[in-house]
Amino acid sequence: MDPSTEDILINVTPFETRVALVCQGTVQELHLERNIQLGQVGSVRLGKVARVLPGMQSAFIDIGLDRAAFIHIADVRENRLERLAGTTTTPIEKLLFEGQTVMVQVIKDPLGTKGARLSTQISLAGRLLVYLPHDPHIGVSQRIESEQERQVLRERVQSLMPEDCKGGFIVRTQAEDASDEALKTDIEYLMRLWQNIQTNAKSCTVPALLYQDLTLPERVLRDVVSPRTHRILVDCAQTARDMQVWADTYTPQVSAKITYYEGERALFDLANVEEELKRALSRRVDLKSGGYLIIDQTEALTTIDVNTGGFVGGRNFDDTIFRNNLEAAHAIARQLRLRNLGGIIVIDFIDMHEAEHQRAVLDTLKQALAQDRTRTTVSEFSPLGLVEMTRKRTRDALSHHLCESCPTCQSRGQILTARSVCYEILREIMREARQFNPREYRILASQSVIDLFLDEESQQLAQLSEHIGKPISLEVSTTCTQEQYDIVLI
């Protein structure tokens, strides 16, 4: 089997669907969709404008989700047309008004405390084409680099469009070798879909869902499957049948690759996917050579720090650093796909003094990122030796799906030491002694804090008791974390 081929493993349970893309026995991508947290990207909704913010040139729109969704003037169709024409742009307060009904599409899922991001420029994705009902333009994916081939594809799509077609299309990479019949089928499907959306919009109550994007297994067939795909294993018979029906209609060439997996071992155990899931949530990523990465996610950006660790295999110090950075570049590209990290990403490679080494590492990173279907941009090394890049973010990162903030450290990643908590308690008792005159003070705290008061800090506790003239008793509270305590006045 060609080492560049990929397997797609689809694990289905009544509550969630998980997808792993595996190449050479290594997991490259993980996708997760839970039934109670279905993604909204791509869905078309009828919403009502809740508030217009002229100062921010933005508006909030009620589309029926928990939080109002957000739209910026740049994502309003009329504004885009004005910018393309080079005319004076109309402010958002003259395009949208409170209470107005508007058809919108979700372009970014709600992230953290932010509502969904919207656009009035509707686009409907098919297997080979993306339909733009409001834009009479035919574009071609940037991944098809030959200008001659791009022009041929434009002309083919133009010739296959019905005379009454008012919109335009974007030709996807998958259409590069598609037949005219396949392209025509996609055009008819997308136009039929748009007609249904318009019909639904006339008869529903606002806010309303007009169109929901495909299920995760169907999106895999549409977006993830490529000529490199060797087989698609599905451990649910019904899902395999549904995928077969969808593939027979829209991707007949993929149909034969779909197989219902009936093995005794769990499907995700075939490539140690469960272990890879756990590692994908770790802050530290070990490299085969002994080096490692430290990946930290913040609200605004993701930072990746490259370290040599125990890697000393080079002929000299510069060579060791260079080889470590080359390995890290491959690992970083994989981790971005695996964890679905997006937004601004800052990479701190180990400092290299030779410009040639910097160029080689940057080229390696770009080549590794070329396998990523999500759009990325990479800058040159900054004067501080950092590489800044962006990766388009549309869905939550893997960690946001699987994890929540730590209730003990409140996402700081560290907690106060037991000794620090002891001293905080002593200061609090001194403050309360100035205001109250109880018979006794009782400290309720975690086992580690109480143990410290009974041992190393017993003298400090005795001195404070003598200073305020009141007894101080101790009691372990099993419900308290190390940072939590209570002082009871008796």
Buried (B, 14 or more C-beta within 10 A) or exposed (E): EEEEBBBBBBBBEEEBBBBBBBBEEEBBBBBBBBEEEEBBBBBBBBBBBBEBEEEEBBBBBBBEBEEBBBBBBBBBBBBBBBEEEEEEBEEBBEBBEEEBEBBBBBBBBBBEEEBBBBBBBBBBBBBBBBBBBBBEEBBBBEEBEEEEEBEEBBEBBEEBBEEEBEBBBBBBEBBBEBEEEBBBBBBEBBBEBBEEBEEBBEEEEBBBBBBEBBBBBBBBBBBBBBEEBBBBBBBBEEBBEBBBEBBEEBBEEBBEBBEBBEEEEEBBEBBBBEEBBEBBEEEEBBBEBBBBBBBEBEEEBBBBBBBBBEBEEBEEEEEBBBBBBBBBBBBBBBBBBBBBBBBBBBBBBBEBEEEEBBEBBBEBBBEBBEBBEBEBEBEEBEEEBEBBBBBEBBBBBBBBBBEEEEEEBEEEEEBBBBEEBBEBBBEBBEEBBEEEEBEEBBBBBBEBBBBBBEEEBEEBBEEBBEEBEBEBEBEBBEEBBBBBBEBEBE
